Amino acid sequence: NALRCSSYLVLTSCRFDRHVHGKKVLVVTNTTIAPLYLDKVVDALTKGNPNVSVENVILPDGEKYKNMETLMKVFDKAIESRLDRRCTFVALGGGVIGDMCGFAAAAFLRGVNFIQIPTTVMAQVDSSVGGKTGINHPLGKNLIGAFYQPQCVLIDTDTLNTLPDRELASGLAEVIKYGLIRDAEFFEWQEKNMEKLMARDPDAFAYAIKRSCENKAEVVSLDEKESGLRATLNLGHTFGHAIETGFGYGEWLHGEAVAAGTVMAVDMSYRLGWIDSSIVKRVNDILQRAKLPTAPPETMTVEMFKSVMAVDKKVADGLLRLILLKGPLGNCVFTGEYDRKALDDTLSAFCKS
């Protein structure tokens, strides 16, 4: 059962033959996913392919390990295994594994083939699609990385059955984002079907993943290197990345930080007079139904936000550009042309100091 969306697949079973070019494969996964799915992936890679040998490296699980030290473990294993330029790296896990494996594939021998097998909602609807790879720096999230496209993205929705509730909700923040920035019809569908998604209804999730991938693939095909349009996919992320960096990587999940950041971006959009109050209410309502935060942690200060946002990747010539909603539902802008007082007022409204 495969649902095709652009060049990406939503599927329940797959064969890897045509995606593995050489005879050696390195599966990169983590301590949580390895006991669940590593053997199955190795079997799929080697079944009918007796000439293929598979190595693996099992990394610690968590955003706080998305760093250079952990990345080196991938390179160490690849070099020790004498992998060559025809090898294939396989990312088996969530967004952290996908980002790190992809970055390793981009850098090892100056670029080798890689496949994404995302196992979380976040990775299936967003991070595995589009070729963004990288690691975090203590001063900012995803500041070190590369654009590097996978050979393919293989999504098995059955992996969501083992996903913790908190991780499930976190991924829904990105699903909601697509509706807000470019697909009002999809947002309205989410409003009607959020309880089905929270209950892990397979048909609802298949549709949500398919529609999300279609939205992302369309944007990426028009602006792969994020010169403008692709940046709109980062609604709420500038505020959200500041929360992740300031509060501590892994303290909040990425989607939890993005949810709070989205509320802040929507608040600022309303203060600028760019959207009406009904959109503000609908955003708060749907995030609450998805059991996601609608405000940053109480420990975040205005100064913490400003210091991290100053090194955000969307800063150009010293000017912080933001993704904000403007007009009817499903419309947004990526701009540095906004009243700075609105940003200050939003930060002050959500921070105690």
N, C-alpha and C positions, 0 to 999 in steps of 0.2 A: 504494500500500500504506500504509494509515494505521491505526495502533492508537490508539483513543481512550482517554484516561485523564482523567477529570474533564473540565475545559475545555481541557486541553492535548493536543497532538498529537505522535505519533511518526510521522514520515513520510519518504518518499523523494522525493516531488514535491509541489508545492503551487501554488496560484494565489493571488495577493495581492489580487485585485479587491475583495473584500468587506471587507478589513481596512484599505485605504487610503481615507480619507474625503475628502481634498482633492486638489488637483492637484500639490502639491509634497511631495517626500520628501527627507529627509536621511539617508543611510546613514553610520553611525559605525562605523569599523573600525580595524584597526591595520596596521602595516607588514608583519607576518607573514601575516595573513589576506587582505589586499587583493589580492596577486598570485594567490592561489588561488581566491577565490570572489567578489570584488567584481563582476566583469563578469557572472557568472552571475546574481547577485542583481538587478543593474540590468536585465538582460534579462527576468527574471521579473516585475519590477515594471512594465516598460513594454510587454511583449508584450500586444497587444490593448488597450493603454491609451495611445493616442497623445497624450492630453491630460496625461499625468503626466510631470513633469520631475523628474529625480533629481540631487541634489547629493551630494557625499561629503566627509567629513573623515577623514583617515588619521592616527591618533595613534601615538606611539611605543609599543612593546610592552613590558609589564612592570608588576608590582605597584608598583614605585617611582614610576611615572607616574600612579598613581591619586590625583591631588591637585588642588587648586584651579587651579593654573597650567594643567594639561592640560585640565581641564574648561572653562576659558575659551575654548579653541580651538574647542570645539563651539558655544558661544554666539556667538563671533566669526563663524563660518561661517554660522550660522543667520540672524544679523542682516544680514550682507553679502548673503546670498541672498534677503533680504526675505521670509522665511517667515512665514506668518500662523497664526492659531489653528486652521485646518483642516489644517495640515501633519501629516505623520507622520515620526517619528524611527524608524529601524531600527537596532537593535544587532546587528552582525555580528561575532562573535568569542566570546571566553571570558568568564569572570566579571568581569574588570576592565572590559572594554568594556560588558558588560551593565549593570553597576552604574553606570558613569559616564553612559552614554547614557540610562538610565532616570532618573537624577537630573536630567540636563539637561532631559529631557522634562517632568519634574515641575515644574521651575522656569521654563522658557522660556514667556513670556507667561502665567505662572501655571498652565501645564499643557496639553500637547498630546498627541495620540495617539502611541503607540509600540508597536513590534513587536520581539520578541526572536527572533533566529536564533542560538542557541548552537552553537558549533563544538567545544567541548571536553567531556569527560566531566563535569568539575566543573560546568560551566554547564548541561549537559543534564539532569543528575540533581538539581541543587540550586539554584544561584544564579539561574537564569533564571525559576524558578517561585516565585511567591508575592509578588512586588512589592517586595522590599527593594532599595533603591537607595542609592548614596552614594559617598563618597570617604574616604580616610584622612587622619589628622592626624599630625604627627610624634610626638605623645604617645599615640596610640592608633588602632587600626584601625576603620574604618567609623563613626567618631564623628559624622560630618556626613552627613546623608542624609534620605530620606523614604520612606514607604510609598507606592508608586505602581504600580498594576497595569498590565501590558501588555495591549494589545488581544488578542494571542494570542502563543503560543510555538510556533515552527515548528522542528522538530528533524529533521535529515537525518543518519542514522547514518553515511552514507558519509563525512562530514567527519572521522570518527575515523581514517580511513585515512591521513591526513596528520599525525596528532597524534604528537609525540615520545613515546617510551616513558615518560619521567619524568612528562610531563603526564597520560598515560593512568593511571598508577598513582596520581597525586595525586587524581584524580577518584574513584577507588575508595574512598578514605577516607570520602567522604560516603555511598556506597552501603552500606558496612559499618555506618555509623552507624545507618541506618534499621533494620537488623536488630537491633542491640543495644538500641535504645530502645523499639521498639514492634512488631517483626515477626520473632519468633523463627524462624518457618518460612522467611522470606526469608534470614535469616542462615545457616540450615542449607543452603539452596540454594546460597548463595555458597561455603560450605565445600566443597560437591561440585563446583562449577563455576568455581572461581577460575582454574584453568589455562586454561579456555576463554576467560574474560574477558581474561586476560593475552595470549592469542593472538589477540584481537580477533575472536572468533567472532561473526558478525553476529546470529545467532539468540539467543545468550546475552546479547549487549549489548542487543538490542531488549527482551528480557524484563527485564533489570536496570534499564534506563531507565524502562520502563513501570511497574514495581513501585515504583521510587523516586518517580516523579512522583505516583503514586496515594497513596503515604504522605504526601508533602509537601502535596499539594493537600487531602487530608482534614484535616490539622492546620491548615493556613492557613484553610480554610473555617470552622473552629471558633474561630479566634483570630488574625485577620488582623494586629492591631496588637501582638501579642506581650505580652499582659497576663499570661500564665501558660503555657498548654499549648504555644504555639509555641516558647517558650524551650527546650523539651526537644530541639528540633532542633539545638541548639548543644552537644551532647555533645562534650567535648574542646576546644571553641572558646575557652573562657576561658584555659586554659593555652596553647592554640595561638596565639591572638592575641598573647599575651605574648611568645611565641617570635618571631613575625613582627615585632613592634614592637621588641623588645629586640635581636634578632639583625640586624635590618635588612630592610625590605620588599624582597621579591624574592630574598633570599639562599636562603630555603627557599620552595618553593611552598606555597600555602595548605593543600592536602591533606596535604603532608608534615608541616606544623606541627600540623594537626588530628590526624593519626595519633599523633604523639608525645603530644599533649595528651590523646587518648583513653586511651592507656596510663596516663597519670598519673591521670586521673579514675577509671579502673578500679582502679588501685592504691589510691587513697584510699577508694573504695567498699569494697574488701576490708578495709582497715585499720579501717573503721567497723563491720565485721562484717555488712555489708548484702548481700554476694554471697559465693559459695563460690569456692574456688581454681580449680575447673574452668573458670569463666568467664574468669578472669585468663589462664589458659593458652590458651584458645581465641582470645581477642582477640590475644594476642601471636603465636600461630601464623598466624592469617589475615593479619595485617598484614605479617608477614615473607614470606609467600607472595605478597603483593601488592607486594613490594619497597618497603615503606614503613618509615620510621624508627620505632623503638619506644622512643626516648629523645630528650630535647632536645639541642641542640648543647652541647658541653662548655663553651663560653664563657658559657652562661646561669648566672646566680647566683640564689640565693634572693631577694636584694634586688631583682634585675631583675624577677623574676616578681612580687613583691609590689607594686612601684611601678607596674607597668603594670596589674595586675589591680585596683588601687585605683580606676582610672578606667574600668573595664569598664562597658558599658551595662547589665549586670545588677545593678550595685550599687544598692541602694535604702536611703535613710536611713543611708548609711555602712556598710551590711552587704553583704558579697559573697555573692551567691547563686550556687550551682553546680548543674549538671546531673550527677547521679550515678546509677549503677545500683543498684537495690534489688530483691531478690527473684529469681525465676527469670529466665532469659534473655528479653529482650524487654520488660523493665520498668525504669522510671527515675523519678526525682523531681527537681523543681526546687525547691531549698530553701536557706535560710540557716541552718537549724537542724541544725548538725553540730558535732562536737567539733573545735575549732580545732587541737588537737594533731595530729589526723589530717592536716590540710592541711600543717602544719609538717613532719610526719614524711615526707609524700610529697615535698614540695619538697626536703627535706634528702637524701632517698634518690636523687633524680635530679640533684642539683646538687653539684658538688665544693666549693663554698663558699657 
